[in-house]
Amino acid sequence: MTLSAPRLLASLLAAALAAGPVRAQPTPPPPTIPDGLGVNIHFTDAAPGEMERFAEAGFRWARMDFFWQGIEREPGKYDFSAYDRLLGHLDKVGARAYFILDYSHPRYDDGLSPHTPEGCAAFARFAGAAAAHFKGRGVIWEIWNEPNISFWKPEPNVDDYAKLALETAKAIRAADPKAFVAAPASSGFPWEFFERLFATGLLDHVDAVSVHPYRESHPETAAEDYGRLAAMIARSAPPRRALPILSGEWGYSTAEKRFSEAEQARYLVRQYLSNLANGVDLSIFYDWKDDGPDPKENEHRFGTVRQDLTPKPSFLAAKELIRKLRGYSYRHRLLGSGSAEWRLLFQQEDGPLAIVSWTTDAADPESARTPAIRLVKDSDPEAADLRTLAAIRMRPGPRVEGAGVEPRLDFLLAAGVSGAKDLTLRIAGRPRIIDFSWEMVDGVRMASYMLPQESRRAAHREIALEFLYKGKPLPAIAPLQFWRIDPLTLAIAPRGEAFEASIANPARRAFHGRLVAKGPDGAEAASAGVAIQAGEAEARVSLATKSRDVDLVLLDADGREVVEPVSGRFEPIRGASGGDLLDVLHAVLHVENAPTPATPLTASKVEADGREGRAVAIGFAFDPGWRYLTVQPREALPIPEEAVEALFWIKGDRSNAYVRCRFRDASGQPFQPDLGRLDFEGWQLVRVPLDGSAPGGRWGGAGDGVPHGPLSWEAVLLLDSPDREKGGAGSVSLASPSYRLGR
């Protein structure tokens, strides 16, 4: 079998995979160090010595608020002089500006975020005037900052933000057709916010999707979020338009009880490098400089330098990375000994090679978790093979597939490589060797290969490739990550006397099939029809079966499995004495992490979705500050060793509180999985993996992120304040807690 190269890919691949350095200041920048590394700043006029220190590190971008109120001091008149001075400072050190068009103006909409036609028009005029003034200066224009949280006044409103963003993007484009526009600069990855925003057609008018991937865990955990976002973008963006993802703000504070300065230094470098491997070529680290003197205040300790411009370890780490790898471009992630090991191959133009390696395993020594740079010598045994591998270029980051999007691999071969006909490809697990049929397209050798479409509609799959040269395998690369634009996700758990299934359909495409329960012998025990109409994001299906030891399979209309079966034995979670868990829970309010007296909870009968059951209702009222509520067993409650996951039915009220739980392992290491927010109404199934794979916090004990049995519950539910500045109140109900046990 041979690989071919369609001509329509030429311009895209030639730009994205160019073998040599790009000298025309593209936006976003290429995956070349340090072209895509920047920091947030909070000044237009630098302090004495500040730009010299900035230049010393080698940062190439400065992200800064572009304050509407300070610029439009008279109606329709704009004073850009402060930002002219800032661009002058940046020009001298070879850096570019990333301006955030923000915030409200007291003259419009009573000082709230623009939402009326008059307010939106005024903001758009301001943005258009700015784009015209700075035309040709290579500025990135970002529309607002974190509109999905409290930066949008009086409260987040995706519809109002969408109206403003659409009008603003059009005004910028009218003023400067070549301007680069990004949105929405979201806090985290607010999936429902994205769905509603992208449905408005905004992606037709912007050049990139910007996010702020803040997290309590290490930077590499963002890979899954980037993949899911890439699929969502592909589902909503215009055909054949690949919109990049920008990491527009992301940092780790060194305040007391947060991250150490050594951790911040490691994470800055790993954040930038792992972003490159994830196809995110622009990374803005928050922050350039500490914002205040209080060592306990989180916001005062994000900087890479102190207030007096003294370097912190993160500054020195960035400086050292840039010093050693300036001009090196990302090529491939090499296969490691496990998923925790990262080995990235870089190359300086088409010459010297370097490998940067580290591990994310917290059990390994600090030196192993710190990126180590090894320059490959020509005398090294693997040098020739690594050089051949580096000549094969592929777009980094997640790939997408699904309805209307074929799972295709595109390759480019660097100029000057001899023996191109001797390069072949094999997909792991398949014996067939695939020949590259290189085609010269605009002077570039290119090839493509169409992978078989996966019949299952799982959100994600991995495909391992093996490159060969003259029949000999080249160094292995990490598996490619494919994300489906039309996935189906099956979540199912007991609810009363039946199983209740939630089938998520984010693409809102029609689906018809059956949900089947099979016993341990493979015989069909029960089934129910599934009918999801076009436009529906979810289906609920009830499956009546007395057996709790089942394989639950979702089949399409042709009888094919469309998701991985859910298998195991389901049992209710019981209290320490064997009774109903709901009868032995109490709630504890924590103020500044200190518990207050517990309040017993009482289970009562409720009717939910047409069936009767038992539930506990928990009300909460958080004052401003650090407040959270734990719902916990009154006595120590071990988790069965064979438990794979815990399952809870939760009734939300759109109070937006954070939903978590907490369990502890035998080493004393607590795990606190993030389970989403109460941004929904009605009952939803919440799944808690017990293998440590769920995103969230963990600390103490072994500190390795691996649950060491036996495990025990600290809180089956933990509600964190939706807004520490304002507080918040609401209520939640908990029902039908159960385990899924492995066989």
C-alpha positions in Angstrom: 0.0 0.0 0.0 1.3 3.5 -0.7 0.7 6.9 0.7 -0.4 9.8 -1.6 -0.4 13.6 -1.2 -3.4 15.6 -2.3 -2.5 19.1 -3.6 -5.0 20.9 -1.5 -2.9 20.2 1.6 0.2 21.9 0.2 -0.3 25.4 1.6 -1.4 24.2 5.0 1.4 21.7 5.5 4.1 23.9 4.1 3.2 26.6 6.6 2.7 24.3 9.6 5.6 22.0 9.0 8.2 24.2 7.3 11.7 22.6 7.6 13.5 25.9 8.1 13.0 28.9 10.4 10.1 31.2 9.7 11.4 34.8 9.5 8.2 36.7 8.8 6.8 36.7 12.4 3.8 34.4 11.8 0.9 34.3 14.2 0.7 32.0 16.0 4.4 31.4 16.0 6.1 28.1 14.9 7.1 25.5 17.5 10.5 26.9 17.7 12.1 28.0 21.0 11.5 30.7 22.2 9.2 32.1 19.6 6.0 31.1 21.4 7.0 31.8 25.0 5.7 34.9 26.8 4.4 36.3 30.1 1.6 38.4 31.4 2.7 41.9 32.4 0.9 44.8 34.3 2.6 47.9 33.0 2.9 50.1 29.9 5.9 52.0 31.2 8.6 49.7 32.5 10.5 50.3 35.7 14.2 51.1 35.5 16.0 48.0 34.4 12.8 46.0 33.8 13.0 45.6 30.1 16.7 44.7 30.4 15.7 41.9 32.8 12.8 40.9 30.5 15.3 40.6 27.6 17.7 38.6 29.7 15.2 35.8 30.0 14.4 35.8 26.3 10.6 36.0 26.4 9.1 36.8 23.1 5.5 37.9 24.1 4.0 40.2 26.6 0.2 39.8 27.3 -1.3 43.0 28.7 -4.7 44.5 29.5 -5.8 47.0 26.9 -8.1 49.0 29.1 -11.1 50.6 27.3 -11.8 53.0 30.2 -8.3 54.4 30.2 -8.2 54.8 26.4 -11.6 56.3 25.6 -11.5 59.3 27.9 -13.9 61.3 25.7 -16.7 59.8 23.6 -15.2 58.4 20.4 -11.7 59.8 21.1 -9.0 57.2 21.9 -5.6 57.8 23.5 -3.2 55.0 22.6 -0.1 56.8 23.7 0.6 54.5 26.7 0.5 51.5 24.4 2.6 53.1 21.8 5.3 53.5 24.5 4.8 49.8 25.5 5.3 48.6 21.9 8.4 50.7 21.7 9.8 48.9 24.8 8.9 45.5 23.3 10.4 46.3 19.9 13.7 47.0 21.6 13.9 43.5 23.1 12.4 41.6 20.1 9.1 40.9 21.8 5.5 41.2 20.6 2.3 42.4 22.1 -0.7 40.2 23.0 -3.5 42.8 24.0 -6.6 41.9 26.0 -9.5 44.1 24.9 -11.2 44.7 28.3 -13.2 45.7 30.5 -16.3 47.8 31.0 -16.6 51.6 30.7 -18.6 53.8 33.2 -20.1 55.7 30.2 -21.8 52.6 28.8 -24.2 50.1 30.3 -23.9 51.5 33.8 -20.4 50.3 34.0 -21.3 46.7 33.5 -19.9 44.4 30.8 -21.2 45.6 27.4 -24.5 43.9 26.6 -26.8 46.5 25.1 -26.7 47.4 21.4 -25.2 50.8 22.4 -22.6 49.3 24.7 -21.5 46.6 22.3 -21.3 49.1 19.4 -19.1 51.4 21.5 -16.8 48.6 22.5 -16.5 47.4 18.9 -15.7 50.9 17.7 -12.9 51.1 20.4 -11.5 47.7 19.2 -11.7 48.7 15.6 -9.9 52.0 16.3 -7.2 50.1 18.1 -6.7 47.6 15.3 -6.4 50.4 12.8 -3.9 52.3 15.0 -1.6 49.2 15.4 -2.1 47.7 12.0 1.0 45.8 10.8 2.6 45.7 14.3 2.0 41.9 14.8 -0.4 42.4 17.7 -2.7 39.6 18.9 -6.1 41.0 19.8 -8.0 39.0 22.5 -11.6 39.7 23.2 -12.1 40.1 26.9 -10.6 38.1 29.7 -12.3 35.0 31.4 -15.9 36.0 30.5 -17.1 32.7 31.9 -16.4 33.8 35.5 -16.7 37.0 37.5 -14.8 39.2 35.1 -18.1 39.4 33.2 -20.4 41.8 35.2 -22.8 41.4 36.9 -22.5 37.7 36.2 -21.3 35.4 33.4 -23.7 35.4 30.4 -22.5 33.5 27.4 -25.2 35.0 25.1 -24.1 38.5 26.0 -20.5 37.7 25.5 -21.1 36.1 22.2 -22.9 39.2 20.9 -20.0 41.4 22.0 -17.3 39.1 20.6 -19.0 38.8 17.2 -19.4 42.5 16.8 -15.9 43.2 18.0 -14.3 40.6 15.8 -16.1 42.0 12.7 -15.0 45.6 13.6 -11.3 44.5 14.0 -11.4 42.7 10.7 -12.9 45.7 8.9 -10.2 47.9 10.3 -7.3 45.5 9.6 -8.2 42.4 7.4 -4.9 40.8 8.4 -5.4 41.3 12.2 -5.1 38.2 14.4 -8.1 37.8 16.7 -8.5 35.3 19.6 -11.3 34.5 21.9 -12.7 33.7 24.5 -9.7 33.7 27.0 -11.7 31.3 29.1 -10.9 30.4 32.7 -10.3 26.7 32.4 -12.2 24.6 30.0 -15.9 25.4 30.5 -17.4 22.9 28.1 -21.0 24.1 28.2 -19.9 27.7 27.8 -17.9 26.6 24.7 -20.8 24.6 23.2 -23.1 27.6 23.4 -20.5 30.1 22.3 -19.3 28.1 19.3 -22.9 27.5 18.2 -23.3 31.3 17.6 -20.8 31.2 14.7 -18.0 33.0 16.5 -15.4 30.6 15.1 -16.1 32.0 11.6 -14.7 35.3 12.7 -11.7 34.6 14.9 -8.3 33.1 14.2 -7.7 31.1 17.4 -9.3 29.8 20.5 -7.6 31.0 23.7 -7.9 29.3 27.0 -6.4 29.6 30.5 -5.6 26.0 31.5 -5.0 26.6 35.2 -5.0 23.5 37.4 -3.8 22.2 40.7 -2.0 19.3 39.0 1.0 19.1 36.8 0.9 20.8 33.3 0.9 17.6 31.3 -2.6 16.8 32.5 -3.9 19.5 30.0 -3.4 17.1 27.1 -6.8 15.6 27.5 -8.5 19.0 27.7 -6.7 20.1 24.5 -7.9 17.0 22.7 -11.5 17.5 23.7 -11.4 21.1 22.8 -9.8 20.4 19.4 -12.7 18.0 18.7 -15.3 20.6 19.8 -13.6 23.3 17.5 -13.6 20.9 14.6 -17.3 20.3 15.1 -18.2 24.0 15.0 -15.5 25.7 12.8 -16.0 26.3 9.1 -14.9 23.3 7.0 -11.2 23.1 6.2 -10.4 25.9 8.6 -8.0 24.7 11.3 -8.2 27.0 14.3 -5.2 26.8 16.7 -5.5 26.7 20.5 -3.6 29.4 22.4 -2.5 28.9 26.1 -3.2 32.6 26.8 -2.6 32.6 30.6 -1.5 29.8 33.0 0.7 29.9 36.0 1.5 28.4 39.5 1.7 30.6 42.6 4.5 30.3 45.0 2.5 31.7 47.9 2.6 29.8 51.2 0.8 26.4 51.0 0.8 26.6 47.2 3.7 25.5 45.0 7.3 25.7 45.9 9.6 28.0 43.8 11.3 24.9 42.5 8.0 23.4 41.4 7.1 26.7 39.7 10.4 26.6 37.8 9.8 23.0 36.7 6.2 23.6 35.7 7.0 26.7 33.6 9.4 24.8 31.4 7.2 21.7 31.3 4.1 23.8 30.5 5.8 25.3 27.5 7.4 22.1 26.2 4.3 19.9 26.7 2.2 22.6 25.1 4.4 22.3 22.0 3.9 18.6 21.9 0.2 19.2 22.2 0.2 21.5 19.2 -0.2 24.6 21.3 2.6 26.8 20.0 1.9 30.0 22.1 2.2 29.8 25.9 1.8 32.8 28.1 3.0 32.2 31.6 1.3 34.0 34.4 3.0 36.2 35.7 6.1 38.2 34.8 6.5 39.8 38.2 5.1 39.2 41.7 2.2 41.5 42.2 2.5 42.2 45.9 4.5 41.7 49.1 2.3 39.3 51.0 3.8 35.8 50.9 0.5 34.2 51.9 -1.6 36.0 49.2 -2.0 33.7 46.2 -2.1 36.6 43.7 1.1 38.1 45.0 3.3 35.2 44.1 2.8 34.2 40.5 5.8 36.0 39.1 9.0 34.8 37.5 10.8 37.7 39.2 10.2 39.4 42.6 8.9 42.9 43.0 12.5 44.3 42.9 13.2 42.3 39.7 15.3 39.7 41.4 15.0 36.5 39.5 13.1 33.6 40.9 14.0 30.0 39.9 11.3 30.0 37.2 13.0 33.0 35.5 16.4 31.2 35.6 14.8 28.0 34.3 13.2 29.8 31.3 16.5 31.6 30.7 18.5 28.3 30.7 16.0 26.6 28.4 16.2 29.4 25.9 20.0 29.6 26.1 20.5 25.9 25.4 17.7 25.4 22.8 17.3 28.8 21.0 16.3 28.1 17.4 15.4 24.4 18.1 12.0 23.3 16.7 9.8 20.6 18.1 9.8 17.4 16.0 8.3 14.4 17.8 7.5 13.0 21.2 9.5 9.8 21.5 8.1 6.8 23.2 9.0 6.5 26.9 8.9 3.7 29.3 5.4 4.7 30.3 2.9 7.5 30.0 4.6 9.4 32.8 7.9 9.7 30.8 8.2 12.6 28.4 11.0 12.6 25.8 10.8 15.3 23.2 12.9 15.5 20.1 14.0 19.0 18.9 16.1 20.1 15.9 17.9 23.3 15.0 16.7 24.0 11.5 17.8 20.7 9.7 20.9 20.3 11.8 21.8 19.5 15.4 19.3 17.4 17.5 18.4 17.6 21.2 16.2 15.4 23.5 14.5 16.9 26.5 13.3 14.4 29.0 11.5 14.3 32.4 8.9 12.3 34.3 5.6 13.4 35.8 5.7 10.6 38.4 5.7 12.3 41.8 7.4 9.3 43.3 10.6 9.9 41.3 13.3 12.2 42.6 13.1 15.9 41.9 16.0 15.7 39.4 13.9 13.2 37.2 10.9 15.6 37.3 13.1 18.5 36.1 13.5 18.6 32.3 17.0 17.5 31.3 18.4 18.6 27.9 20.7 16.2 26.0 22.4 17.4 22.8 22.7 14.5 20.4 26.2 14.0 19.2 27.0 12.6 15.8 28.9 9.8 17.4 25.9 8.7 19.4 24.7 5.2 18.3 21.1 6.5 17.5 22.1 9.8 16.0 21.6 8.8 12.3 18.2 7.2 13.0 17.1 10.2 15.1 18.1 12.5 12.2 16.1 10.4 9.7 13.1 10.5 12.1 13.4 14.2 12.6 13.1 14.7 8.8 9.6 13.2 8.8 7.3 16.0 9.8 3.8 15.6 11.2 1.5 18.2 12.7 1.9 17.9 16.5 -1.0 17.6 19.0 -4.4 15.9 19.0 -6.1 14.9 15.8 -9.8 14.7 15.1 -12.1 12.2 13.4 -15.7 11.3 13.1 -18.7 12.1 10.9 -17.5 14.2 8.0 -13.9 14.2 9.2 -11.7 11.3 8.0 -8.8 10.1 10.2 -6.0 11.1 7.9 -2.2 11.3 8.5 -0.3 13.9 6.6 3.5 13.8 6.3 6.2 16.2 5.0 9.8 15.2 4.3 12.5 17.8 5.0 14.6 18.9 2.1 18.0 17.2 1.6 17.0 13.8 2.9 18.5 11.0 0.8 16.9 7.6 0.5 13.3 8.8 0.7 12.1 5.7 -1.2 13.5 3.6 1.7 11.1 5.1 4.2 8.1 3.0 5.1 5.4 3.0 7.8 3.6 0.4 9.9 0.6 0.8 12.2 1.2 -1.1 15.4 -0.7 -4.3 15.6 -0.9 -4.7 11.8 1.5 -6.6 9.7 1.2 -4.7 6.5 4.1 -2.3 5.5 2.9 1.0 4.0 5.1 2.6 1.3 5.4 6.4 1.2 4.5 7.7 -2.2 6.1 11.1 -2.0 4.8 13.8 -4.3 6.5 17.1 -4.9 4.0 19.9 -4.1 5.3 23.4 -4.5 8.8 22.1 -3.9 7.9 20.1 -0.8 7.7 16.3 -0.6 4.4 15.3 0.9 2.3 12.1 1.5 -1.0 11.2 3.1 -2.5 8.1 4.5 -6.2 7.5 5.3 -6.7 5.4 8.5 -9.7 3.1 8.8 -12.7 4.8 10.4 -13.3 3.4 13.9 -16.8 2.0 14.2 -16.9 2.7 18.0 -17.8 6.3 18.8 -15.5 6.6 21.9 -14.3 10.1 22.6 -10.7 9.1 22.3 -8.4 6.5 20.8 -4.6 6.1 20.4 -2.8 4.9 17.3 0.8 3.8 17.5 3.0 4.3 14.4 6.3 2.7 13.5 8.6 4.3 11.0 11.1 2.1 9.2 14.2 3.0 7.1 15.5 0.3 4.8 13.3 -2.2 6.8 14.8 -1.2 10.2 12.6 0.5 12.8 13.5 4.1 13.6 13.2 5.3 17.2 9.6 4.9 18.3 7.3 7.9 18.7 4.5 8.2 21.3 1.1 7.1 20.1 -1.0 9.6 18.2 -4.1 10.9 20.0 -7.4 10.9 18.0 -10.5 12.7 19.4 -13.9 12.1 17.9 -16.1 15.0 17.0 -19.3 13.0 17.3 -18.7 10.8 20.4 -21.2 8.9 22.4 -20.5 8.4 26.1 -22.4 5.8 28.2 -22.7 6.3 32.0 -24.9 3.9 33.8 -25.6 3.0 37.4 -28.4 1.5 39.5 -31.2 3.7 40.5 -33.9 2.2 42.5 -34.8 -1.2 41.1 -33.5 -0.5 37.6 -30.4 0.7 35.8 -30.5 4.3 34.7 -28.3 5.2 31.7 -27.2 8.6 30.5 -26.0 8.7 26.9 -24.1 11.9 26.2 -24.3 13.1 22.6 -22.4 16.4 22.4 -22.5 16.6 18.6 -26.3 16.5 18.8 -26.5 14.1 15.9 -29.3 11.5 15.6 -28.7 8.0 16.9 -30.9 5.0 17.1 -30.0 1.7 18.7 -30.4 -0.5 21.8 -29.0 -0.7 25.3 -28.4 -4.3 26.2 -27.6 -6.0 29.5 -25.8 -9.3 29.3 -25.2 -11.7 32.1 -21.8 -13.3 32.9 -22.7 -16.1 30.5 -23.1 -13.7 27.7 -26.9 -14.2 27.4 -29.1 -11.1 26.9 -30.9 -10.4 30.2 -32.7 -7.2 29.2 -32.7 -4.5 26.6 -34.2 -1.0 25.9 -34.5 1.0 22.8 -32.4 4.2 22.4 -33.7 7.0 20.2 -31.7 10.3 20.2 -33.2 12.9 17.8 -31.0 15.4 16.0 -30.4 18.4 18.2 -30.6 16.4 21.5 -27.4 16.4 23.7 -28.4 13.5 25.9 -30.7 10.6 26.2 -31.9 8.8 29.4 -32.7 5.1 29.2 -34.1 2.9 32.0 -33.1 -0.8 31.9 -35.1 -3.1 34.1 -33.1 -6.1 35.2 -32.7 -7.8 38.6 -29.1 -8.9 37.9 -26.4 -6.6 39.2 -23.6 -8.6 37.6 -23.8 -7.5 34.0 -22.1 -6.3 30.8 -23.9 -3.2 29.6 -23.6 -2.7 25.8 -24.8 0.1 23.5 -25.5 -1.1 20.0 -26.4 0.9 16.9 -29.2 0.1 14.5 -27.0 -2.5 12.8 -26.1 -4.3 16.0 -22.5 -2.9 16.3 -21.0 -1.8 19.6 -20.5 1.9 19.6 -18.9 2.4 23.0 -16.8 0.3 25.3 -19.1 -2.0 27.3 -19.5 -1.2 31.0 -18.8 -4.4 32.9 -18.8 -5.5 36.5 -20.9 -6.1 39.5 -22.8 -3.2 41.0 -23.5 -2.9 44.7 -24.8 -0.1 46.9 -22.4 1.8 49.1 -23.3 1.0 52.7 -22.3 2.5 56.0 -19.8 1.0 58.3 -22.4 -1.1 60.1 -24.0 -2.3 56.8 -26.9 0.0 56.6 -27.9 2.5 54.0 -25.1 5.1 53.5 -27.6 7.9 53.3 -28.6 7.3 56.9 -25.1 7.8 58.3 -23.9 11.0 56.7 -23.3 14.4 58.1 -22.3 17.7 56.7 -19.3 19.8 57.9 -18.7 23.4 56.9 -15.0 24.3 56.6 -14.0 28.0 57.1 -10.4 28.8 55.9 -9.8 25.0 55.9 -10.9 24.6 59.6 -14.0 22.4 60.3 -17.0 23.7 62.2 -19.4 21.4 64.1 -21.0 18.7 62.0 -24.7 18.7 61.1 -26.5 15.3 60.8 -28.3 14.7 57.5 -31.6 12.9 57.2 -32.6 10.8 54.2 -36.1 11.1 52.9 -38.2 9.7 50.1 -38.2 11.7 46.9 -39.7 11.3 43.5 -37.2 11.8 40.7 -37.8 11.5 37.0 -41.0 9.5 37.6 -39.6 7.0 40.2 -39.6 7.0 43.9 -36.4 6.6 45.9 -34.4 8.0 48.9 -32.1 10.9 48.9 -30.4 13.4 51.3 -30.8 17.1 50.6 -27.9 19.3 51.5 -28.2 23.1 51.7 -25.2 25.4 51.8 -24.5 29.1 52.2 -20.9 30.3 51.8 -19.7 33.7 52.9 -16.9 35.3 51.0 -13.5 33.6 51.5 -12.3 30.0 51.5 -15.4 28.0 52.3 -16.4 24.4 51.5 -18.7 21.8 52.7 -18.0 18.1 53.1 -20.6 15.3 53.3 -18.9 12.5 55.1 -19.7 9.2 56.9 -19.9 9.6 60.7 -17.6 6.6 61.1 -14.6 5.5 59.1 -15.7 3.8 55.9 -13.3 1.6 53.9 -13.7 1.3 50.1 -13.8 -2.3 48.8 -10.5 -3.4 47.3 -12.2 -4.6 44.1 -14.1 -1.3 43.5 -13.4 0.3 40.1 -15.5 3.4 40.5 -18.1 5.0 42.8 -21.4 6.2 41.3 -23.7 8.9 42.7 -26.9 10.5 41.4 -26.8 14.2 42.2 -29.5 16.8 41.8 -28.1 20.2 40.8 -29.6 23.7 41.1 -27.3 25.8 38.8 -25.7 27.4 41.9 -22.4 26.7 40.1 -20.6 25.3 43.2 -17.6 23.1 42.5 -18.3 19.4 43.0 -15.6 17.1 44.4 -15.2 14.2 46.8 -12.2 13.0 48.8 -10.7 9.6 49.6 -7.5 8.6 51.3 -5.1 5.8 50.7 -3.1 3.6 53.1 0.0 6.0 52.9 -2.1 8.9 54.0 -2.3 10.4 50.6 -5.7 12.1 50.0 -7.2 12.2 46.5 -9.8 15.0 45.7 -11.2 14.4 42.2 -12.8 17.3 40.4 -16.3 16.2 39.3 -17.5 19.4 37.6 -19.8 22.1 38.8 -23.5 22.5 39.8 -24.2 24.2 36.5 -27.2 22.0 35.8 -30.7 21.4 37.0 -32.2 18.0 37.8 -30.5 14.7 38.3 -27.2 13.7 36.8 -24.9 10.7 37.3 -21.5 11.4 38.7 -18.7 8.9 38.3 -15.7 8.8 40.5 -12.8 6.6 39.2 -10.9 5.1 42.2 -7.6 4.5 40.4 -6.3 8.1 40.7 -6.9 8.9 37.0 -9.5 11.6 37.6 -8.2 15.2 37.4 -8.0 17.0 40.8 -5.8 17.5 43.8 -3.8 15.1 45.8 -1.1 15.7 48.4 0.8 14.2 51.4 1.4 10.5 52.0 3.3 8.7 49.2 2.8 11.8 47.0 3.0 9.7 43.9 -0.6 10.0 42.5 -1.1 6.3 42.8 -3.7 5.1 45.3 -2.2 2.5 47.6 -4.9 0.3 49.1 -6.8 0.0 51.2 -8.7 3.2 50.5 -11.3 4.9 52.7 -13.7 7.7 52.3 -13.2 11.2 53.8 -16.0 12.8 52.0 -18.4 11.2 49.5 -19.3 14.8 48.4 -17.4 18.0 48.7 -18.9 21.3 47.7 -16.6 24.2 47.2 -17.7 27.9 47.0 -18.6 29.0 43.5 -16.9 32.4 44.1 -14.5 33.2 46.9 -15.0 36.9 46.4 -18.8 36.8 46.7 -19.6 33.5 48.3 -22.7 31.6 47.2 -25.7 29.5 48.3 -27.7 26.6 47.0 -28.8 23.1 47.6 -27.9 19.6 46.2 -29.4 16.2 46.7 -27.6 12.9 46.7 -29.2 9.5 45.9 -28.4 5.9 45.0 -24.7 5.7 45.9 -23.1 2.5 44.5 -19.9 0.9 43.5 -18.9 -0.8 40.3 -16.7 -3.8 41.2 -14.3 -5.5 38.9 -14.7 -9.2 38.3 
